[in-house]
Amino acid sequence: MTALRVGLRHITFDDAKVGLGLLDDAIEEYRKAIGVGYHNRVVNLAGAYALQGKMDAAKSVLAEALCANPKLTLRMLTERFAIPPSLAEGCAKAGLAEE
């Protein structure tokens, strides 16, 4: 399986796992997707950490995501990438701006 297919599989699984509340599993999947080049999942990782209450990790990872894309907002995530509502809540908790 190519790295892109593997990454896409992790993206699908990780978002579903967040929606189901399986945060440890989702975090593992996000890391795998990031490892094969899906760096846009860094912000999702921040949201998952925030949902776990790991705010230091969430803020650190969010800072990394914002370095890569300073224009990143919660609105962008929900409109362009259709992330699960619980993940949007986590990203907001981590400190991602709405607009």
Z-matrix of the N, CA and C atoms (Angstrom, degrees):
N
C 1 1.448
C 2 1.527 1 108.62
N 3 1.304 2 117.32 1 137.04
C 4 1.457 3 119.82 2 -179.24
C 5 1.521 4 110.56 3 -73.24
N 6 1.334 5 115.52 4 160.50
C 7 1.466 6 120.83 5 -179.99
C 8 1.529 7 111.09 6 -59.13
N 9 1.335 8 117.29 7 -37.55
C 10 1.458 9 119.62 8 -179.59
C 11 1.520 10 111.97 9 -65.80
N 12 1.315 11 117.15 10 -40.27
C 13 1.466 12 120.07 11 177.40
C 14 1.519 13 110.60 12 -66.26
N 15 1.310 14 116.03 13 -42.51
C 16 1.460 15 120.19 14 178.46
C 17 1.527 16 109.16 15 -60.72
N 18 1.319 17 117.06 16 -46.06
C 19 1.462 18 121.23 17 179.59
C 20 1.516 19 111.86 18 -61.49
N 21 1.318 20 116.96 19 -42.97
C 22 1.457 21 120.92 20 179.61
C 23 1.530 22 110.60 21 -63.48
N 24 1.303 23 116.13 22 -39.14
C 25 1.466 24 120.10 23 177.36
C 26 1.522 25 110.35 24 -61.45
N 27 1.332 26 116.82 25 -43.10
C 28 1.460 27 120.10 26 179.28
C 29 1.522 28 111.43 27 -65.07
N 30 1.328 29 117.28 28 -38.17
C 31 1.461 30 120.64 29 178.78
C 32 1.527 31 110.03 30 -61.33
N 33 1.302 32 116.83 31 -45.23
C 34 1.459 33 120.99 32 179.77
C 35 1.517 34 110.59 33 -63.25
N 36 1.321 35 116.49 34 -46.63
C 37 1.460 36 120.55 35 -178.90
C 38 1.517 37 111.97 36 -67.07
N 39 1.323 38 117.28 37 -42.20
C 40 1.461 39 118.62 38 -173.72
C 41 1.517 40 111.36 39 -67.03
N 42 1.319 41 118.73 40 -42.18
C 43 1.460 42 120.01 41 178.83
C 44 1.530 43 110.88 42 -64.65
N 45 1.321 44 117.07 43 -40.48
C 46 1.463 45 120.66 44 178.02
C 47 1.526 46 110.73 45 -63.36
N 48 1.301 47 116.39 46 -40.85
C 49 1.469 48 120.04 47 -179.03
C 50 1.520 49 111.89 48 -66.41
N 51 1.325 50 117.50 49 -36.03
C 52 1.470 51 119.64 50 175.24
C 53 1.526 52 108.92 51 -62.04
N 54 1.313 53 116.59 52 -46.34
C 55 1.456 54 120.91 53 179.55
C 56 1.517 55 113.29 54 -59.01
N 57 1.325 56 115.81 55 -30.71
C 58 1.466 57 121.05 56 178.80
C 59 1.530 58 112.86 57 -88.68
N 60 1.321 59 116.43 58 -3.70
C 61 1.463 60 120.20 59 -179.96
C 62 1.519 61 113.84 60 83.06
N 63 1.317 62 117.89 61 12.68
C 64 1.467 63 122.59 62 179.77
C 65 1.526 64 108.92 63 -90.82
N 66 1.320 65 115.65 64 69.04
C 67 1.464 66 120.81 65 -169.15
C 68 1.518 67 113.68 66 -68.68
N 69 1.324 68 118.69 67 -39.05
C 70 1.469 69 119.70 68 178.31
C 71 1.525 70 110.25 69 -60.83
N 72 1.319 71 116.04 70 -44.06
C 73 1.464 72 120.47 71 178.79
C 74 1.531 73 111.08 72 -64.96
N 75 1.340 74 116.36 73 -41.40
C 76 1.463 75 120.40 74 179.51
C 77 1.520 76 110.96 75 -61.99
N 78 1.318 77 116.37 76 -43.59
C 79 1.467 78 120.46 77 179.63
C 80 1.521 79 110.66 78 -60.77
N 81 1.310 80 116.83 79 -41.44
C 82 1.468 81 120.53 80 177.43
C 83 1.529 82 110.56 81 -61.60
N 84 1.336 83 116.77 82 -43.13
C 85 1.461 84 120.73 83 179.68
C 86 1.532 85 111.30 84 -66.29
N 87 1.336 86 117.13 85 -41.20
C 88 1.466 87 119.77 86 177.22
C 89 1.519 88 110.42 87 -59.95
N 90 1.309 89 116.89 88 -43.74
C 91 1.473 90 120.01 89 179.50
C 92 1.521 91 111.14 90 -60.76
N 93 1.331 92 116.96 91 -41.33
C 94 1.463 93 120.52 92 178.80
C 95 1.528 94 110.74 93 -64.42
N 96 1.334 95 116.85 94 -43.43
C 97 1.469 96 120.12 95 179.47
C 98 1.526 97 110.50 96 -62.96
N 99 1.318 98 116.39 97 -42.85
C 100 1.464 99 120.34 98 178.12
C 101 1.522 100 109.84 99 -63.28
N 102 1.322 101 116.59 100 -38.59
C 103 1.458 102 121.91 101 -179.24
C 104 1.518 103 114.27 102 -63.18
N 105 1.345 104 116.91 103 -26.02
C 106 1.470 105 119.74 104 178.36
C 107 1.524 106 112.10 105 -102.61
N 108 1.344 107 116.20 106 13.56
C 109 1.454 108 118.81 107 170.79
C 110 1.517 109 117.32 108 112.47
N 111 1.305 110 118.90 109 -2.48
C 112 1.469 111 120.97 110 178.56
C 113 1.528 112 109.28 111 -87.43
N 114 1.321 113 115.54 112 70.94
C 115 1.468 114 121.25 113 -175.10
C 116 1.522 115 112.46 114 -69.79
N 117 1.333 116 117.36 115 -16.66
C 118 1.458 117 119.28 116 176.89
C 119 1.531 118 111.79 117 -69.22
N 120 1.297 119 118.08 118 -7.15
C 121 1.464 120 122.13 119 177.84
C 122 1.519 121 112.31 120 -84.74
N 123 1.320 122 117.23 121 -2.98
C 124 1.468 123 120.50 122 179.43
C 125 1.524 124 109.75 123 -60.09
N 126 1.326 125 117.45 124 -41.41
C 127 1.464 126 120.03 125 -179.67
C 128 1.533 127 110.83 126 -66.01
N 129 1.316 128 117.86 127 -34.58
C 130 1.464 129 120.74 128 176.79
C 131 1.529 130 110.16 129 -65.67
N 132 1.316 131 115.69 130 -38.19
C 133 1.456 132 120.66 131 176.53
C 134 1.523 133 110.09 132 -60.55
N 135 1.322 134 116.91 133 -41.34
C 136 1.473 135 121.20 134 177.39
C 137 1.525 136 110.20 135 -60.49
N 138 1.312 137 116.69 136 -43.77
C 139 1.464 138 120.52 137 179.01
C 140 1.514 139 112.71 138 -63.13
N 141 1.318 140 116.93 139 -40.43
C 142 1.465 141 120.62 140 179.01
C 143 1.534 142 110.85 141 -65.81
N 144 1.321 143 116.52 142 -42.07
C 145 1.470 144 119.31 143 175.79
C 146 1.526 145 110.77 144 -59.88
N 147 1.330 146 117.44 145 -42.77
C 148 1.469 147 120.81 146 -179.75
C 149 1.528 148 110.94 147 -62.81
N 150 1.327 149 116.67 148 -40.01
C 151 1.468 150 119.68 149 178.00
C 152 1.524 151 111.87 150 -64.25
N 153 1.327 152 116.69 151 -26.98
C 154 1.463 153 120.87 152 175.91
C 155 1.526 154 112.00 153 -81.14
N 156 1.326 155 116.81 154 -9.69
C 157 1.458 156 120.30 155 -176.66
C 158 1.514 157 113.28 156 85.91
N 159 1.317 158 117.03 157 9.80
C 160 1.470 159 122.10 158 178.91
C 161 1.526 160 108.20 159 -90.55
N 162 1.329 161 114.86 160 72.85
C 163 1.464 162 120.45 161 -170.68
C 164 1.523 163 113.57 162 -68.32
N 165 1.321 164 118.60 163 -34.68
C 166 1.467 165 119.33 164 177.88
C 167 1.524 166 110.42 165 -62.32
N 168 1.328 167 116.17 166 -45.63
C 169 1.468 168 120.27 167 178.39
C 170 1.526 169 110.12 168 -65.19
N 171 1.331 170 117.04 169 -41.73
C 172 1.466 171 120.90 170 -179.08
C 173 1.522 172 111.08 171 -60.97
N 174 1.317 173 116.73 172 -46.46
C 175 1.467 174 120.37 173 -178.51
C 176 1.527 175 111.84 174 -67.69
N 177 1.326 176 116.57 175 -37.20
C 178 1.459 177 120.57 176 178.39
C 179 1.529 178 111.15 177 -64.95
N 180 1.314 179 115.90 178 -45.68
C 181 1.468 180 120.73 179 -179.99
C 182 1.532 181 110.37 180 -67.91
N 183 1.330 182 116.91 181 -38.87
C 184 1.464 183 119.98 182 177.30
C 185 1.523 184 110.72 183 -62.34
N 186 1.334 185 117.22 184 -40.37
C 187 1.470 186 120.39 185 177.84
C 188 1.522 187 110.54 186 -59.61
N 189 1.328 188 116.55 187 -39.00
C 190 1.472 189 121.33 188 176.93
C 191 1.535 190 110.49 189 -62.91
N 192 1.322 191 116.13 190 -43.49
C 193 1.468 192 120.33 191 179.82
C 194 1.522 193 110.81 192 -64.39
N 195 1.332 194 116.52 193 -40.26
C 196 1.462 195 119.92 194 -179.08
C 197 1.523 196 112.18 195 -71.93
N 198 1.323 197 117.55 196 -26.92
C 199 1.475 198 120.16 197 173.29
C 200 1.521 199 109.82 198 -64.75
N 201 1.313 200 115.70 199 -40.63
C 202 1.468 201 120.27 200 -179.60
C 203 1.533 202 111.38 201 -72.29
N 204 1.339 203 116.54 202 -33.89
C 205 1.467 204 120.41 203 -179.69
C 206 1.532 205 108.92 204 -145.53
N 207 1.329 206 117.07 205 89.09
C 208 1.467 207 120.72 206 -177.81
C 209 1.533 208 114.06 207 -63.42
N 210 1.325 209 117.45 208 -16.97
C 211 1.470 210 120.77 209 -179.36
C 212 1.529 211 112.64 210 -89.75
N 213 1.301 212 117.49 211 3.21
C 214 1.457 213 122.62 212 -177.32
C 215 1.529 214 110.75 213 -63.63
N 216 1.323 215 116.52 214 130.24
C 217 1.457 216 122.32 215 177.37
C 218 1.524 217 109.98 216 -135.87
N 219 1.301 218 114.74 217 165.14
C 220 1.457 219 120.28 218 176.68
C 221 1.529 220 110.61 219 -63.11
N 222 1.311 221 116.01 220 -38.94
C 223 1.462 222 120.17 221 178.60
C 224 1.528 223 110.81 222 -60.35
N 225 1.322 224 116.23 223 -43.03
C 226 1.464 225 120.39 224 178.42
C 227 1.528 226 110.62 225 -59.48
N 228 1.318 227 116.24 226 -44.51
C 229 1.466 228 119.82 227 -179.57
C 230 1.518 229 112.17 228 -62.55
N 231 1.314 230 116.48 229 -45.11
C 232 1.460 231 119.04 230 -175.89
C 233 1.524 232 112.51 231 -73.99
N 234 1.329 233 117.54 232 -33.34
C 235 1.462 234 119.49 233 -179.05
C 236 1.524 235 113.48 234 -82.96
N 237 1.314 236 116.86 235 -41.21
C 238 1.469 237 120.09 236 -175.85
C 239 1.518 238 113.26 237 -87.00
N 240 1.309 239 116.90 238 -34.64
C 241 1.459 240 119.47 239 -171.78
C 242 1.520 241 113.71 240 -114.65
N 243 1.327 242 117.48 241 -3.63
C 244 1.466 243 122.54 242 176.27
C 245 1.527 244 112.33 243 47.89
N 246 1.320 245 116.52 244 52.58
C 247 1.453 246 120.00 245 179.34
C 248 1.529 247 110.29 246 -72.41
N 249 1.322 248 117.73 247 153.67
C 250 1.468 249 120.36 248 179.41
C 251 1.536 250 110.90 249 -60.43
N 252 1.325 251 117.35 250 146.77
C 253 1.469 252 120.62 251 -179.59
C 254 1.526 253 113.58 252 -54.45
N 255 1.313 254 117.43 253 -38.56
C 256 1.472 255 119.29 254 -179.96
C 257 1.527 256 110.72 255 -64.99
N 258 1.315 257 117.29 256 -35.65
C 259 1.458 258 120.37 257 178.20
C 260 1.529 259 110.58 258 -69.94
N 261 1.315 260 116.92 259 -37.73
C 262 1.470 261 120.67 260 175.56
C 263 1.521 262 109.53 261 -60.80
N 264 1.316 263 116.60 262 -41.26
C 265 1.469 264 121.26 263 177.44
C 266 1.529 265 110.52 264 -61.04
N 267 1.322 266 116.84 265 -42.95
C 268 1.465 267 120.70 266 178.12
C 269 1.516 268 112.21 267 -63.66
N 270 1.320 269 116.93 268 -41.69
C 271 1.476 270 120.19 269 178.64
C 272 1.519 271 110.70 270 -63.16
N 273 1.329 272 115.80 271 -38.90
C 274 1.471 273 119.76 272 177.16
C 275 1.524 274 110.63 273 -65.16
N 276 1.324 275 117.22 274 -41.91
C 277 1.460 276 121.48 275 177.59
C 278 1.533 277 111.34 276 -61.87
N 279 1.326 278 115.95 277 -35.13
C 280 1.458 279 120.87 278 179.78
C 281 1.525 280 111.38 279 -70.55
N 282 1.346 281 116.35 280 -18.71
C 283 1.454 282 119.95 281 177.26
C 284 1.511 283 115.29 282 114.32
N 285 1.335 284 118.10 283 9.86
C 286 1.464 285 120.28 284 178.85
C 287 1.527 286 108.80 285 -69.91
N 288 1.314 287 116.24 286 129.33
C 289 1.460 288 121.88 287 -179.06
C 290 1.521 289 110.98 288 -66.91
N 291 1.331 290 115.56 289 146.61
C 292 1.467 291 119.83 290 178.80
C 293 1.516 292 112.13 291 -68.49
N 294 1.317 293 117.16 292 -42.72
C 295 1.470 294 121.28 293 -177.75
C 296 1.515 295 109.29 294 -128.59
